[in-house]
Amino acid sequence: MSWEEKLSKKLTEDSRPWETRFIMHVLEASEKAETVKLTEDQRDAIRLEYVRGSRTHGQPALARKYHVTQPTIFNILKEQK
């Protein structure tokens, strides 16, 4: 593919509405994501480690540590035993 064709393709892609580009980005990311199953021990550990508002033990940090999303952490905390 020549540089003109690449540039034309890039300009066409960039001229899409931002919503379309965002949706395409999310779909591509979801195709790459792996499904993670947390054990009950990991869920218990998350409940013990969680400190509200903490940069190192808050929901986003725990989500990164356990390779899940922040809403997953929220749901685990919400279903406290």
N, C-alpha and C positions, 0 to 999 in steps of 0.2 A: 504494500500500500504506500503510495507516494505521500510526501508531506502535505500536499494540497488536499488529498483525500482525508488524511488524518485531521487536518485543521478543519475541514468542512464538517466532518463527523463530530468533532469536539464542539464546534460552534452550534451545531444542531442540538446536541445533548444539553449544552449550557443554556440554550434558549427555552428549554422546557420550563414550565412553572416550577417554582421551588417545591411545591407540594409533591409534584410528580417525582422530582429528583430525591426528595426525602423518602418517599414511599419505596422507591427503587433501592435506596441505600439500606433501609430497614429490611427489605426482603433479602437482599444479598447477605446482610449480616446474620439474619436468622437461618439462612441456608448453611452458614459456616458454624453456627453455634452447636455445641454438643449438649445433649440432655444430661443433667447431673442429678443423680438420686442421692439424697442425703440420708444417712443412717439415723436411727433414733439417738445414738450417742452423739452424733454431730449436731443434731437439733438441740439436745440438752446442753451441749457445749456452747452453742450460739446463745441460748437463753442465759447461761451463766456469764459469758463474756460481755454481753451487751451492756453498754453504759450510754444512756441518753445524752446526745450532744457531743460525745467524745469523737475526736478525729481518728483515734486509733482503735476504738471499740464501739463505734456507732454503727448504724445500719450500712452505710456505704462501704466502710472499711471491712465489715464482716462479709458483705457481699463479694468484695474482691478476694478476700481470704479463702472463701469457700466456693468461688467460681460460680456464683448464682447472681440473680438480679436483686436489687434492693427491695422490690415488692415481695420477693420470696422470703427475705429476712423478716420483713414486716409481718407477713402471714404466720411465720413460725413463732414470732413473739406474741402475736395476737392469740394464738392457740395455746397459751401457757397452761401447764398442767396444774 
